[in-house]
Amino acid sequence: MTCGICHMIIYYRYPALVLLVLSSTVLVVYIQSTKSLASHREIREYSFTQYPFEFNTQQFYKSSSSVLVNSLLRSDEEKFLRINTNEAWVYSAFFDTISDKNLIRVFGIQPRNLQTPVFCHMKTNNQFTVIEGTRSLLVDGNGERLRVVSYECWLTDGRCPDQVSITLKKTDSPTNILQVLYPSLPRRNFTVCYAMLFDFTNYSQIIQNVEFNRVLGAEHFYVYNMSISSSTDAVLRHYQKRGLMTILQWPMNISGIHYFGQVLAINDCVYRNKGVSKYVVIHDTDEMIVPNHQNSWKELIDQINNNFDQEKNNSTSHETLGTYIFETTCFQDRPKGSLWSEIKRNYSISDEMEFLFEKYSLTAFTDLLRLNTVWAGTRQKSIVRPDLVLFPDIHLTTTHRGSATQVVVNHSLALVHHQRKWSISPSDILEVTALRFKDKVIPLVNETYLMLIKGHII
């Protein structure tokens, strides 16, 4: 009997081994997928993004809240949702208050000459209402056929809708639905909005910008993904997993709108951070708002506020500042020869550090020759307070709330360092301000690349 059992064990030892390996593999895959799902949920919850989806009228008016939430969670990306058969689309919806009047603000795109009525189909705890709304066309001086628009659904009965849909005829059945986003509790001082990335491949530029801005005080970053390389996508997801970045999909296949709807992306980002972040920094991935004397944006803002109060002879005048506008110029050339050698000596740049500048494409520390021109009326970038601006724009704020105002910050305090070749004019101004931050930025950049390489991300 015993020998028979031993014989069976010997005879079936290889099939049993194979079965054991397969079982173990399945178990490991299951555990890893569970961990991945948990991680994915954490990322989605942290990002506070909404996932609109195509729907029909019956689904909108009959489905329960739980079913809708599950449907939203299954969606993989944000969408531009068409308003019936019209050449108009919506993207996001926010609860807002103007002069003590509550409303749902829906951002979208429409023809600039479209003046038809607007109707809001709103759902609140499975109760449905249809009201006539209003519209505001956002400022756009580029003359394109389509404009960014804000549709306003005014609330008069104290209700707080969960979802909203827009039609241009009262009798039309809704063909779009948006989850209404409400202001959250304060969590950050500074958030950076990058707007959209189009055909973007320069992931090293993103790493430089993120880590430099983190040193200055940035706590979170928003990116709108239109079209990027696989390496850039991997870097963005790396930052997302670390809780530093929210990635919003921007599948813009709409023609006739200025620069792929950049104004819409900026407004969407600022409204997502209303109540969440005290300040929102608006610039591109090749730009940085660099203080000349302070060590952080907070210290810089404090100095600007103090100067403003002194100018107005009122210690609370700065409380009305909704936008801080920063002058900009282009850093486009590298110092060479004896000039670079002198800079290395004066700023303790070792050969090893110089090697890292080159290895990681840290142009903020190498391209130190800038144009003599400083743009004050155009091309400037801004830091805004989401609670005080109504419609921010690419270079400034077009409309503030109430009595809020703006201030233009002289480049003697801070300057937007735009790292790009802008002109064939000689870059004859040496500006080494960025080098003050190199000892803090480089360890962060180095750590990020090590994590990316270790994780086989790049």
C-alpha positions as CSV (number, residue, x, y, z in Angstrom):
1,M,0.0,0.0,0.0
2,T,2.7,2.4,1.0
3,C,4.8,1.4,-2.0
4,G,1.8,1.9,-4.3
5,I,1.3,5.5,-2.9
6,C,5.0,6.2,-3.4
7,H,4.8,5.0,-6.9
8,M,1.9,7.2,-7.6
9,I,3.7,10.2,-6.1
10,I,6.8,9.5,-8.3
11,Y,4.7,8.9,-11.4
12,Y,2.7,12.1,-11.0
13,R,5.4,14.3,-9.6
14,Y,5.9,16.3,-12.8
15,P,2.2,17.0,-13.5
16,A,1.8,17.9,-9.9
17,L,4.7,20.3,-10.0
18,V,3.3,21.9,-13.1
19,L,-0.1,22.3,-11.5
20,L,1.5,23.8,-8.4
21,V,3.4,26.4,-10.5
22,L,0.3,27.3,-12.4
23,S,-1.8,27.7,-9.3
24,S,0.8,29.9,-7.7
25,T,1.0,32.0,-10.8
26,V,-2.7,32.5,-10.9
27,L,-2.7,33.5,-7.2
28,V,0.1,36.0,-7.7
29,V,-1.6,37.5,-10.7
30,Y,-4.9,37.8,-8.8
31,I,-3.1,39.5,-5.8
32,Q,-1.3,41.9,-8.1
33,S,-4.4,42.8,-10.0
34,T,-6.2,43.5,-6.8
35,K,-3.4,45.8,-5.6
36,S,-3.4,47.5,-9.0
37,L,-7.2,48.0,-8.8
38,A,-6.9,49.5,-5.3
39,S,-4.1,51.7,-6.5
40,H,-6.2,52.8,-9.5
41,R,-9.1,53.6,-7.2
42,E,-6.9,55.7,-5.0
43,I,-5.6,57.7,-8.0
44,R,-9.1,58.3,-9.3
45,E,-10.4,59.4,-5.9
46,Y,-7.5,61.7,-5.4
47,S,-7.8,63.3,-8.8
48,F,-11.4,64.4,-8.2
49,T,-12.2,64.1,-11.9
50,Q,-15.6,63.4,-13.4
51,Y,-16.3,61.0,-16.2
52,P,-19.2,62.1,-18.4
53,F,-20.7,59.5,-20.8
54,E,-23.1,59.3,-23.6
55,F,-26.6,58.5,-22.6
56,N,-30.2,58.5,-23.7
57,T,-33.2,60.2,-22.2
58,Q,-34.6,57.1,-20.5
59,Q,-31.3,56.4,-18.8
60,F,-31.2,60.0,-17.5
61,Y,-34.7,60.1,-16.2
62,K,-35.1,56.6,-14.8
63,S,-31.7,55.3,-13.5
64,S,-30.8,55.4,-9.8
65,S,-27.8,57.4,-8.4
66,S,-25.9,54.2,-7.6
67,V,-26.2,53.0,-11.2
68,L,-25.0,56.3,-12.5
69,V,-22.0,56.3,-10.2
70,N,-21.0,52.8,-11.3
71,S,-21.3,53.9,-14.9
72,L,-19.1,56.9,-14.3
73,L,-16.4,54.8,-12.6
74,R,-16.3,52.5,-15.6
75,S,-15.4,55.4,-18.0
76,D,-11.7,55.8,-18.8
77,E,-11.6,59.3,-20.0
78,E,-13.3,62.7,-20.1
79,K,-15.2,63.6,-23.2
80,F,-16.5,66.5,-25.1
81,L,-20.3,65.7,-25.3
82,R,-22.3,67.1,-28.1
83,I,-25.5,69.1,-27.6
84,N,-27.9,67.1,-29.7
85,T,-27.0,67.7,-33.4
86,N,-25.8,71.2,-32.9
87,E,-22.2,72.3,-33.4
88,A,-21.8,72.7,-29.7
89,W,-20.2,70.6,-27.0
90,V,-20.0,70.6,-23.2
91,Y,-17.1,69.3,-21.0
92,S,-17.6,70.0,-17.3
93,A,-20.0,71.4,-14.8
94,F,-19.5,73.2,-11.5
95,F,-21.6,74.6,-8.6
96,D,-20.9,78.3,-8.3
97,T,-22.2,81.4,-6.5
98,I,-22.4,84.9,-7.9
99,S,-23.7,87.8,-5.7
100,D,-25.3,85.3,-3.3
101,K,-27.1,83.5,-6.2
102,N,-26.3,79.9,-6.7
103,L,-25.9,78.4,-10.2
104,I,-24.5,75.4,-12.1
105,R,-21.8,76.6,-14.5
106,V,-21.3,74.4,-17.6
107,F,-18.2,75.0,-19.7
108,G,-18.2,74.1,-23.4
109,I,-17.7,75.2,-27.0
110,Q,-20.1,76.7,-29.5
111,P,-20.2,79.0,-32.6
112,R,-19.5,82.6,-31.7
113,N,-22.7,83.8,-33.3
114,L,-25.0,81.2,-31.7
115,Q,-27.7,83.0,-29.7
116,T,-30.4,80.4,-29.3
117,P,-31.9,79.9,-25.8
118,V,-30.2,77.5,-23.4
119,F,-32.0,74.9,-21.4
120,C,-30.7,73.1,-18.3
121,H,-32.0,69.6,-17.5
122,M,-31.0,69.0,-13.9
123,K,-31.3,66.0,-11.7
124,T,-31.4,66.3,-7.9
125,N,-32.0,63.1,-5.8
126,N,-34.0,61.6,-8.7
127,Q,-36.1,64.7,-9.1
128,F,-35.9,66.4,-12.5
129,T,-36.3,70.0,-13.6
130,V,-35.8,71.9,-16.8
131,I,-35.1,75.6,-16.7
132,E,-34.0,78.2,-19.2
133,G,-30.4,79.3,-18.6
134,T,-28.0,82.0,-19.8
135,R,-24.7,82.0,-21.6
136,S,-21.4,84.0,-21.4
137,L,-18.9,83.9,-24.2
138,L,-15.4,84.0,-22.9
139,V,-13.0,86.6,-24.3
140,D,-11.2,85.4,-27.4
141,G,-9.5,87.9,-29.7
142,N,-8.3,85.4,-32.3
143,G,-11.5,85.5,-34.4
144,E,-12.0,81.7,-34.7
145,R,-15.3,80.3,-35.7
146,L,-16.0,78.7,-32.4
147,R,-15.7,80.2,-28.9
148,V,-15.4,78.9,-25.4
149,V,-18.7,79.4,-23.5
150,S,-20.1,79.3,-20.0
151,Y,-23.7,78.1,-19.8
152,E,-25.3,79.3,-16.5
153,C,-28.2,77.3,-14.9
154,W,-29.5,79.6,-12.1
155,L,-30.9,77.8,-9.0
156,T,-33.8,79.5,-7.3
157,D,-35.2,76.8,-5.0
158,G,-32.2,75.9,-2.9
159,R,-31.6,72.5,-4.5
160,C,-28.1,71.1,-5.3
161,P,-28.3,69.1,-8.6
162,D,-26.2,66.0,-9.0
163,Q,-26.1,66.1,-12.8
164,V,-26.9,68.5,-15.5
165,S,-27.5,68.3,-19.3
166,I,-27.7,71.2,-21.8
167,T,-30.1,71.5,-24.8
168,L,-30.8,74.4,-27.1
169,K,-34.5,73.6,-27.4
170,K,-36.8,73.0,-24.4
171,T,-38.4,70.0,-26.2
172,D,-35.0,68.4,-27.1
173,S,-34.1,65.2,-25.4
174,P,-30.7,65.4,-23.6
175,T,-27.8,63.8,-25.4
176,N,-25.1,64.7,-22.8
177,I,-24.8,64.4,-19.0
178,L,-22.2,65.9,-16.7
179,Q,-21.7,65.2,-13.0
180,V,-21.8,68.5,-11.1
181,L,-18.6,69.2,-9.2
182,Y,-18.9,71.0,-5.9
183,P,-16.1,73.0,-4.1
184,S,-14.1,70.9,-1.7
185,L,-12.3,71.7,1.6
186,P,-9.0,73.5,1.4
187,R,-6.1,71.2,1.0
188,R,-3.3,73.1,-0.8
189,N,-1.7,76.5,-1.1
190,F,-0.4,76.3,-4.7
191,T,-1.6,74.2,-7.6
192,V,-0.1,74.4,-11.2
193,C,-2.3,74.2,-14.2
194,Y,-0.5,73.3,-17.4
195,A,-3.4,73.3,-19.8
196,M,-3.3,70.7,-22.7
197,L,-0.3,68.8,-24.1
198,F,-0.5,68.4,-27.9
199,D,1.9,66.1,-29.7
200,F,4.1,66.3,-26.7
201,T,7.3,64.2,-26.5
202,N,9.6,66.2,-24.2
203,Y,9.1,64.4,-20.9
204,S,12.4,65.7,-19.5
205,Q,10.9,69.2,-19.7
206,I,8.0,68.1,-17.5
207,I,10.3,66.6,-14.9
208,Q,12.4,69.7,-14.7
209,N,9.2,71.9,-14.4
210,V,7.5,69.7,-11.8
211,E,10.6,69.4,-9.6
212,F,11.6,73.1,-9.9
213,N,8.0,74.2,-9.1
214,R,7.9,71.8,-6.1
215,V,10.8,73.6,-4.7
216,L,9.0,76.9,-5.2
217,G,5.9,75.6,-3.4
218,A,3.8,73.7,-5.9
219,E,1.8,70.8,-4.2
220,H,-0.2,69.5,-7.1
221,F,-0.3,69.7,-10.9
222,Y,-3.1,69.4,-13.5
223,V,-2.4,68.2,-17.1
224,Y,-4.8,68.0,-20.0
225,N,-3.7,65.1,-22.2
226,M,-4.6,65.6,-25.9
227,S,-1.8,63.7,-27.6
228,I,1.5,62.7,-26.0
229,S,4.3,60.1,-26.5
230,S,4.3,56.8,-24.6
231,S,7.3,57.9,-22.5
232,T,5.6,61.2,-21.6
233,D,2.5,59.2,-20.7
234,A,4.6,57.0,-18.4
235,V,6.1,60.0,-16.6
236,L,2.8,61.6,-16.1
237,R,1.3,58.4,-14.6
238,H,4.4,58.1,-12.4
239,Y,3.5,61.5,-10.9
240,Q,-0.1,60.6,-10.7
241,K,0.6,57.5,-8.7
242,R,2.7,59.6,-6.3
243,G,-0.4,61.8,-5.7
244,L,1.3,64.8,-7.3
245,M,-0.7,65.1,-10.6
246,T,-4.2,64.9,-12.0
247,I,-4.4,63.9,-15.6
248,L,-7.5,64.9,-17.5
249,Q,-8.1,63.5,-21.0
250,W,-8.6,66.2,-23.7
251,P,-9.8,64.3,-26.9
252,M,-10.2,67.6,-28.9
253,N,-11.2,66.7,-32.4
254,I,-13.2,69.9,-32.9
255,S,-11.9,72.3,-35.6
256,G,-12.4,76.1,-35.6
257,I,-11.4,76.7,-32.0
258,H,-8.3,78.6,-30.9
259,Y,-5.4,76.4,-29.9
260,F,-7.5,73.3,-29.1
261,G,-9.7,75.1,-26.6
262,Q,-6.8,76.2,-24.3
263,V,-9.0,78.8,-22.6
264,L,-11.5,76.1,-21.7
265,A,-8.8,74.0,-20.2
266,I,-7.6,76.9,-18.0
267,N,-11.1,77.7,-16.8
268,D,-11.8,74.1,-16.1
269,C,-8.6,73.7,-14.1
270,V,-9.2,76.9,-12.0
271,Y,-12.8,75.9,-11.2
272,R,-11.7,72.3,-10.2
273,N,-9.4,74.0,-7.7
274,K,-11.9,76.5,-6.3
275,G,-12.1,75.9,-2.5
276,V,-9.3,73.3,-2.8
277,S,-6.2,75.4,-3.5
278,K,-5.6,79.0,-2.3
279,Y,-3.6,79.9,-5.4
280,V,-3.5,78.5,-9.0
281,V,-0.3,79.0,-11.1
282,I,-1.1,79.1,-14.8
283,H,1.8,78.5,-17.2
284,D,3.2,76.0,-19.7
285,T,5.7,73.3,-19.1
286,D,8.6,75.3,-20.5
287,E,7.9,78.3,-18.2
288,M,8.6,79.0,-14.5
289,I,7.7,81.9,-12.3
290,V,11.1,82.5,-10.6
291,P,11.4,84.9,-7.6
292,N,14.5,87.1,-7.7
293,H,15.0,87.3,-4.0
294,Q,12.5,85.1,-2.2
295,N,12.9,81.4,-1.8
296,S,9.3,80.4,-2.5
297,W,6.1,81.6,-4.1
298,K,4.6,82.1,-0.7
299,E,7.3,84.5,0.3
300,L,7.0,86.2,-3.1
301,I,3.2,86.6,-2.7
302,D,3.6,88.0,0.8
303,Q,6.1,90.6,-0.5
304,I,3.8,91.6,-3.3
305,N,0.9,91.9,-0.9
306,N,2.9,94.1,1.5
307,N,4.0,96.3,-1.4
308,F,0.4,96.6,-2.6
309,D,-0.9,97.5,0.9
310,Q,1.8,100.2,1.3
311,E,0.9,101.7,-2.1
312,K,-2.8,101.8,-1.2
313,N,-2.1,102.9,2.4
314,N,-4.4,100.1,3.6
315,S,-3.3,97.0,5.4
316,T,-6.1,94.9,3.9
317,S,-6.0,96.1,0.3
318,H,-4.2,92.9,-0.8
319,E,-7.3,90.9,0.1
320,T,-8.9,92.1,-3.2
321,L,-6.0,90.8,-5.3
322,G,-7.4,88.0,-7.5
323,T,-4.6,87.9,-10.1
324,Y,-0.8,88.4,-9.9
325,I,0.5,89.0,-13.4
326,F,4.2,88.3,-14.0
327,E,6.3,89.7,-16.9
328,T,8.0,87.2,-19.1
329,T,11.0,86.8,-21.4
330,C,12.8,84.0,-23.2
331,F,15.9,82.3,-22.0
332,Q,17.3,80.9,-25.2
333,D,21.1,80.7,-25.2
334,R,23.9,79.2,-23.1
335,P,26.9,81.1,-21.7
336,K,30.1,79.7,-23.2
337,G,33.9,79.8,-22.7
338,S,35.3,82.0,-20.0
339,L,31.8,83.3,-19.0
340,W,30.5,79.8,-18.2
341,S,33.7,79.0,-16.3
342,E,33.2,82.1,-14.2
343,I,29.6,81.1,-13.5
344,K,30.7,77.7,-12.4
345,R,33.2,79.2,-9.9
346,N,30.8,81.8,-8.5
347,Y,27.9,79.3,-8.0
348,S,29.9,76.3,-7.0
349,I,29.0,74.2,-10.0
350,S,31.2,71.1,-10.0
351,D,31.9,69.1,-13.1
352,E,29.6,66.4,-11.8
353,M,26.8,68.9,-11.4
354,E,27.4,70.2,-14.9
355,F,27.2,66.6,-16.1
356,L,23.7,66.3,-14.4
357,F,22.6,69.5,-16.1
358,E,23.4,67.9,-19.5
359,K,22.2,64.4,-18.6
360,Y,18.8,65.6,-17.4
361,S,18.4,68.5,-19.9
362,L,18.1,71.0,-17.1
363,T,17.9,74.1,-19.3
364,A,16.8,76.2,-16.4
365,F,20.4,76.0,-15.1
366,T,22.2,76.2,-18.5
367,D,20.2,78.5,-20.8
368,L,21.0,81.7,-18.7
369,L,21.2,84.2,-21.5
370,R,17.9,85.9,-22.1
371,L,16.3,88.4,-24.4
372,N,16.5,92.1,-23.5
373,T,12.8,92.3,-24.2
374,V,10.4,91.8,-21.2
375,W,6.8,91.4,-22.1
376,A,4.4,93.2,-19.8
377,G,1.3,93.5,-21.9
378,T,1.4,90.2,-23.7
379,R,2.7,86.7,-23.1
380,Q,2.8,87.2,-19.4
381,K,1.6,84.5,-17.0
382,S,-0.3,84.7,-13.8
383,I,-1.1,83.3,-10.3
384,V,-4.8,83.5,-9.5
385,R,-7.0,83.1,-6.5
386,P,-9.8,80.8,-7.7
387,D,-12.4,82.3,-5.3
388,L,-11.8,85.8,-6.7
389,V,-11.6,85.2,-10.5
390,L,-14.6,84.5,-12.7
391,F,-13.0,83.8,-16.1
392,P,-9.2,83.4,-16.2
393,D,-7.3,83.4,-19.5
394,I,-4.0,82.3,-20.9
395,H,-2.1,85.5,-20.0
396,L,-4.3,87.2,-17.5
397,T,-7.8,87.2,-16.0
398,T,-10.5,88.7,-18.2
399,T,-13.2,88.9,-15.5
400,H,-12.9,89.1,-11.7
401,R,-15.6,88.5,-9.1
402,G,-17.1,91.5,-7.4
403,S,-14.5,94.2,-6.5
404,A,-11.5,91.9,-7.0
405,T,-8.6,93.3,-9.0
406,Q,-5.1,92.4,-10.3
407,V,-1.5,93.6,-9.9
408,V,1.3,93.5,-12.5
409,V,4.5,92.3,-10.7
410,N,7.6,94.2,-11.8
411,H,10.3,91.9,-13.1
412,S,12.6,93.2,-10.4
413,L,10.7,91.0,-8.0
414,A,10.1,87.9,-10.2
415,L,10.1,86.9,-13.9
416,V,8.6,84.2,-16.0
417,H,11.6,82.2,-17.3
418,H,10.4,80.9,-20.7
419,Q,12.9,78.3,-21.9
420,R,12.6,78.5,-25.7
421,K,14.2,79.9,-28.8
422,W,12.0,82.9,-29.6
423,S,14.1,85.2,-31.6
424,I,17.3,85.5,-33.6
425,S,18.1,88.6,-31.7
426,P,21.1,88.3,-29.5
427,S,20.5,87.1,-25.9
428,D,22.7,89.6,-24.3
429,I,21.3,89.7,-20.8
430,L,22.8,87.2,-18.3
431,E,20.2,86.1,-15.7
432,V,21.4,83.6,-13.1
433,T,18.5,83.8,-10.7
434,A,17.5,80.1,-11.3
435,L,20.9,78.9,-10.0
436,R,19.9,79.9,-6.5
437,F,17.6,76.8,-6.5
438,K,19.9,74.2,-8.1
439,D,20.9,72.5,-4.8
440,K,17.3,71.8,-4.0
441,V,16.1,70.9,-7.5
442,I,18.8,68.5,-8.6
443,P,18.2,66.0,-5.7
444,L,14.5,65.9,-6.6
445,V,15.2,65.4,-10.3
446,N,17.8,62.8,-9.6
447,E,15.4,60.9,-7.3
448,T,12.7,61.0,-9.9
449,Y,14.9,59.6,-12.7
450,L,16.1,56.9,-10.4
451,M,12.6,55.8,-9.6
452,L,11.6,56.0,-13.3
453,I,14.6,53.9,-14.3
454,K,14.2,51.4,-11.5
455,G,10.5,50.9,-12.4
456,H,11.5,50.5,-16.1
457,I,9.3,53.5,-16.9
458,I,11.9,55.2,-19.1
